């Protein structure tokens, strides 16, 4: 009896009987027909899958478009409206009226500067990422205040190059007030990457956008008195050495000064850096000492007061927010024009650095005494030696350069400034004689 193998394959290659040939042809045809059908079905399934994936991608794209925090006709309309200029006068350097992009606009200094610009008729558009370094509720409250005054804040990150490019595509900003940054000296020990992300990478992303803009805007940005680091010469002057930072925060601000100088030199961007000295006042940052002291005193909790070497009290050149705002606006008004076009420099552009301080350092124990007087409550104090966390023992600003350039003259002493802050704090948080209002 023939085996199955004998039926399918001949014993002698090339010699196949006719009947066997017919049998093989029929079987081959059935196999080919079955394979063709399977191939067609496979093509159909592939096409169906591709169609589904394309449709799903379209749905996802549409979903992202409609759920995005920026973009769309209405969004662009809000940006344009906020950027509209209503000033009738020209600024002092003859540069004309201003349309200003304020980064960190929901922050402490950013919100105050935005309001001051809008009040005098400049166009203002803000951007802020509303991070949770401190309670975002306070930032949202500042945003609401700005919105009531006709200022639109875009919720986004300055590292988002597409967003920045879109904003410059909608509005030909004449100036940028760059105040967005990761603040705080001690927090750098917990989250160092946030400082690199915001203070260095974010700055470069913004500068890249500005150098490619046509026309290029003039830039004023917030450096910090922290760049003076371990410098012991007082008062601190802009010509003093700043190559000994005492904290990562200070190092990122110093890096920012070097980076901005490079962009000024290569691309003709007009850049002014402002070294702020311990800014305080209403709508301030909760991580600042005067703010947390106020909160703890009202709640009956102890406050920690640091002291320096040899039991020396720490001292700060506390500068009231209104005086800082005057310095910011004066810097914008005298900034001069950028000289680049489409990323190519056509001539030298201004590069400046100014101290903005009060020139009257006050010790931290004196600050506490003033708060006690305004709050009508005594503080429970824990006095300890200053740890090695990047803080410096004192700051003191020489402001002669800013005074000469745009007549910068601070007018608010710490006694007056803290009185205004306490009044705001009690109103905002609902305290009445040290007790929360329900």
C-alpha positions in Angstrom: 0.0 0.0 0.0 1.2 3.4 -0.9 2.0 5.8 1.8 0.8 9.4 1.8 4.3 10.5 1.0 4.3 8.3 -2.1 1.1 9.8 -3.4 2.4 13.3 -3.1 6.0 12.9 -4.2 7.3 10.5 -7.0 10.0 7.9 -6.3 11.9 9.1 -9.4 12.1 13.0 -9.7 10.7 14.3 -13.0 8.6 11.3 -13.8 5.0 11.8 -12.7 1.9 10.1 -14.1 -0.9 12.1 -15.7 -3.4 11.3 -13.0 -1.0 12.2 -10.3 -0.4 15.6 -12.0 -4.1 16.3 -12.0 -4.3 15.5 -8.3 -1.4 17.8 -7.5 -2.8 20.6 -9.6 -6.2 20.4 -7.8 -4.5 20.4 -4.4 -2.2 23.3 -5.4 -5.2 25.3 -6.6 -7.1 24.8 -3.4 -4.0 25.8 -1.4 -3.4 28.9 -3.6 -7.1 29.9 -3.4 -7.0 29.5 0.4 -3.8 31.6 0.6 -5.1 34.3 -1.6 -8.2 34.6 0.5 -6.2 34.8 3.7 -3.9 37.4 2.1 -6.9 39.6 1.1 -8.4 39.3 4.6 -5.0 40.3 6.0 -4.9 43.3 3.8 -8.4 44.2 4.8 -7.5 43.9 8.5 -4.4 46.0 8.1 -6.4 48.7 6.3 -9.1 48.7 9.0 -6.4 49.0 11.7 -4.7 51.8 10.0 -8.0 53.7 9.5 -8.8 53.2 13.2 -5.4 54.4 14.3 -5.7 57.5 12.1 -9.1 58.3 13.4 -8.0 57.8 17.0 -5.0 60.1 16.4 -7.4 62.7 15.0 -9.7 62.4 18.0 -6.7 62.6 20.4 -5.4 65.7 18.6 -8.7 67.3 18.7 -9.1 66.4 22.3 -5.7 67.9 23.1 -6.6 71.0 21.1 -9.8 71.6 23.0 -8.4 70.8 26.4 -5.1 72.8 26.0 -4.6 75.7 28.4 -3.6 77.9 25.4 -4.5 78.3 21.8 -7.7 78.9 19.8 -9.4 82.0 18.5 -10.8 83.2 21.8 -7.5 82.7 23.5 -5.7 84.8 20.8 -8.4 87.5 21.2 -7.7 87.7 24.9 -4.0 88.0 24.4 -4.4 90.8 21.8 -6.8 92.7 24.0 -4.6 92.5 27.0 -1.6 93.7 24.9 -3.4 96.8 23.7 -1.7 100.1 24.6 -3.7 103.1 25.9 -0.9 105.5 26.8 -0.8 108.8 25.0 2.8 109.8 26.2 6.1 108.4 25.1 8.6 106.8 27.5 11.7 108.8 28.4 14.2 107.0 26.1 12.1 107.9 23.1 11.3 104.3 22.4 7.6 104.9 22.2 4.7 103.1 24.0 5.2 99.7 25.5 3.6 96.3 25.0 5.2 94.1 27.7 5.3 90.3 28.2 5.6 89.8 31.9 6.9 86.3 32.9 6.0 85.1 36.4 3.1 87.5 36.3 1.1 85.7 39.0 4.1 85.9 41.3 4.8 88.6 44.0 6.8 91.1 42.0 5.3 90.1 38.7 1.7 90.9 39.8 2.7 94.3 41.2 4.7 95.2 38.1 1.9 94.1 35.8 -0.6 96.3 37.6 1.6 99.3 37.5 2.3 98.9 33.8 -1.4 98.5 33.0 -2.4 101.5 35.3 -0.2 103.8 33.3 -1.5 102.6 30.0 1.0 100.0 28.7 -0.1 96.8 27.1 0.5 93.8 29.4 0.3 90.0 28.8 1.4 87.7 31.6 2.6 84.1 31.7 2.9 81.9 34.7 3.1 78.1 35.3 1.3 78.3 38.7 3.7 75.7 40.3 3.2 74.6 43.9 6.5 75.9 45.4 4.1 77.7 47.7 0.3 77.7 47.9 -1.0 78.2 44.3 -4.2 79.6 45.8 -2.3 82.9 46.5 -1.2 83.0 42.9 -4.7 82.4 41.7 -5.9 85.3 43.8 -3.3 87.5 42.3 -4.4 86.3 38.8 -8.0 87.2 39.6 -6.8 90.7 40.7 -5.0 91.2 37.5 -7.9 89.9 35.5 -10.2 92.5 37.1 -7.7 95.1 35.8 -7.8 93.9 32.3 -4.6 91.8 32.4 -4.7 88.3 30.8 -2.3 85.7 32.2 -1.4 82.7 30.0 -1.0 79.5 32.0 2.2 78.0 30.7 5.9 77.4 31.2 8.7 79.6 29.8 10.4 76.4 28.7 7.6 75.9 26.2 9.2 77.3 23.1 6.1 76.8 21.0 4.0 78.8 23.4 6.5 81.7 23.5 6.7 81.7 19.7 3.0 81.8 19.4 2.7 84.8 21.8 5.3 86.7 19.8 3.5 85.8 16.6 0.3 87.3 18.0 1.9 90.4 19.6 4.9 92.3 18.6 6.1 92.8 22.2 8.4 95.9 22.6 9.6 94.7 26.0 9.9 91.6 28.2 9.9 91.9 31.9 11.3 88.5 32.9 10.4 87.7 36.6 9.7 84.0 36.3 12.1 82.0 38.4 12.5 79.3 41.1 13.0 81.4 44.2 14.3 80.6 47.6 17.8 79.8 49.0 17.1 76.8 51.2 14.7 75.0 48.9 17.6 74.4 46.5 18.9 71.8 48.8 15.7 69.8 48.4 14.9 70.3 44.7 18.0 71.5 42.8 16.7 70.5 39.4 13.8 73.0 39.7 16.4 75.8 39.7 18.1 74.5 36.6 14.8 74.1 34.9 13.5 77.6 35.6 16.5 79.8 36.2 18.8 78.5 33.5 16.9 76.4 30.9 13.8 78.7 31.0 15.9 81.8 30.6 17.7 80.4 27.6 14.4 79.3 26.0 13.1 82.9 26.5 16.2 84.5 25.1 16.1 82.2 22.1 12.6 83.4 21.3 13.5 87.0 21.8 16.6 86.9 19.6 14.6 85.4 16.8 11.8 87.9 17.1 11.5 90.6 14.6 11.6 93.2 16.0 13.6 92.1 19.0 12.2 93.3 22.3 14.2 95.0 25.1 14.6 92.7 28.1 14.6 93.5 31.8 15.0 90.5 34.1 15.3 89.7 37.8 18.8 88.7 39.0 19.3 88.8 42.8 21.4 90.3 45.5 22.4 86.7 46.3 25.0 86.8 43.5 27.2 88.8 45.9 27.5 85.6 47.9 30.4 85.6 50.3 31.4 89.2 49.5 32.2 91.1 52.7 32.7 94.6 51.2 29.7 96.8 52.0 27.6 98.2 50.6 27.4 95.9 47.7 28.1 97.6 44.4 27.6 96.3 40.9 31.3 96.3 40.2 32.0 94.0 43.2 33.1 90.4 42.6 30.2 87.9 42.2 32.2 84.7 41.7 31.6 83.2 45.2 28.0 82.1 45.3 26.9 80.7 48.7 23.9 78.8 47.3 22.7 77.0 44.2 20.0 79.7 43.8 22.7 82.4 43.7 24.8 80.3 41.3 21.8 80.1 38.9 21.3 83.8 39.0 25.0 84.5 38.4 24.8 82.0 35.5 21.9 84.0 34.2 23.9 87.2 34.2 26.7 85.5 32.1 24.1 84.0 29.8 22.3 87.3 29.2 25.7 89.0 28.5 26.3 86.4 25.8 23.0 87.0 24.1 23.5 90.7 24.3 27.0 90.4 22.7 26.1 87.9 19.9 22.5 88.9 19.0 22.2 92.5 20.0 19.5 92.1 22.6 19.1 95.1 25.0 19.3 93.5 28.4 19.1 94.9 31.9 19.6 92.7 35.0 18.1 93.8 38.4 19.6 92.6 41.6 16.7 92.7 44.0 17.4 93.0 47.8 14.9 91.2 50.0 11.6 92.3 48.6 8.6 92.4 51.0 5.0 93.8 51.1 1.4 92.9 50.4 0.7 89.8 48.3 4.2 88.6 49.2 5.7 85.1 49.2 4.8 82.9 52.1 8.3 81.4 52.2 9.8 84.7 53.2 10.7 85.2 56.8 8.5 88.2 57.5 5.5 86.4 56.1 6.0 83.1 58.0 6.8 85.2 61.2 3.5 86.9 60.9 1.6 83.7 60.4 3.3 81.9 63.4 2.9 84.9 65.7 -0.8 85.1 65.0 -1.2 81.3 65.5 0.8 81.4 68.7 3.6 79.2 67.3 7.3 79.8 67.9 9.4 81.4 65.2 13.0 80.5 64.4 15.4 83.4 64.4 18.9 82.7 63.0 22.0 84.5 64.1 25.4 84.6 62.5 28.9 83.8 63.8 30.0 85.2 67.1 26.3 85.8 68.0 25.9 88.5 65.4 22.4 89.3 64.3 21.6 88.7 60.7 20.7 91.9 58.7 18.9 92.4 55.5 18.3 95.4 53.2 14.5 95.0 53.2 13.0 96.7 50.2 9.3 97.5 49.9 7.5 96.2 46.9 6.4 99.7 45.6 10.1 100.8 45.5 11.0 97.7 43.6 8.2 98.4 41.1 9.5 101.9 40.6 12.9 100.4 39.8 11.4 97.9 37.3 9.5 100.5 35.4 12.5 102.9 35.4 14.6 100.1 33.9 12.0 99.4 31.2 11.7 103.1 30.4 15.5 103.6 29.9 16.3 100.2 28.5 17.1 101.3 25.0 16.4 99.3 21.9 17.7 95.9 20.8 19.8 96.0 17.6 19.3 92.6 16.1 16.9 91.5 13.4 15.8 87.9 12.9 18.7 86.7 15.1 21.4 88.8 13.5 23.1 91.6 15.3 23.4 94.9 13.5 25.2 96.9 16.2 26.0 97.1 19.9 23.0 97.1 22.3 22.8 98.3 26.0 23.8 95.8 28.7 23.2 97.0 32.2 23.0 95.6 35.8 21.5 97.6 38.7 21.0 97.0 42.4 17.5 97.7 43.7 17.6 98.0 47.5 16.6 100.3 50.3 20.2 101.1 51.4 19.2 100.7 55.1 19.9 97.2 56.5 17.8 96.1 59.5 18.5 93.2 61.8 16.1 90.3 61.9 15.3 90.8 65.7 14.3 94.4 64.8 12.0 93.1 62.1 10.4 90.8 64.7 9.9 93.7 67.1 8.2 95.8 64.5 5.8 92.9 63.6 5.0 92.4 67.3 4.1 96.0 67.5 1.8 96.0 64.5 0.2 92.6 65.4 -0.1 93.5 69.1 1.2 90.1 70.0 4.5 88.8 71.4 6.5 86.3 69.4 7.7 83.0 70.9 11.3 82.9 69.7 13.8 80.1 69.1 17.2 81.7 68.5 19.7 79.4 66.9 22.9 79.6 64.9 22.5 79.9 61.2 23.0 76.5 59.5 25.1 76.1 56.4 22.2 76.3 54.0 23.3 79.0 51.7 22.1 82.0 53.6 24.4 85.0 54.0 24.8 87.1 57.2 23.9 90.5 55.7 23.0 92.4 52.6 23.4 96.1 51.8 22.8 97.8 48.5 24.7 100.6 46.8 22.0 102.1 44.5 23.9 105.0 43.0 24.0 103.5 39.5 20.2 103.1 39.4 19.8 106.6 40.9 22.0 108.1 38.2 20.4 106.2 35.4 16.6 106.5 36.1 16.4 108.5 39.4 15.7 105.5 41.6 14.9 106.6 45.2 13.3 104.2 47.6 10.9 106.0 50.0 9.4 103.3 52.2 11.1 102.4 55.5 10.6 99.0 57.2 8.3 100.4 59.8 5.9 101.8 57.2 6.2 98.9 54.8 5.5 96.2 57.5 2.4 98.2 58.7 1.0 98.0 55.1 1.8 94.3 54.9 0.2 93.4 58.2 -3.0 95.3 57.2 -3.1 93.3 53.9 -2.4 90.0 55.7 -5.1 90.5 58.3 -7.6 91.4 55.5 -6.6 88.6 53.1 -6.5 85.8 55.7 -9.4 87.0 57.8 -7.7 87.7 61.2 -9.1 90.0 63.8 -6.9 90.7 66.8 -5.0 87.5 66.3 -8.1 85.3 65.8 -9.3 83.8 62.5 -12.6 85.2 61.3 -15.0 82.3 60.5 
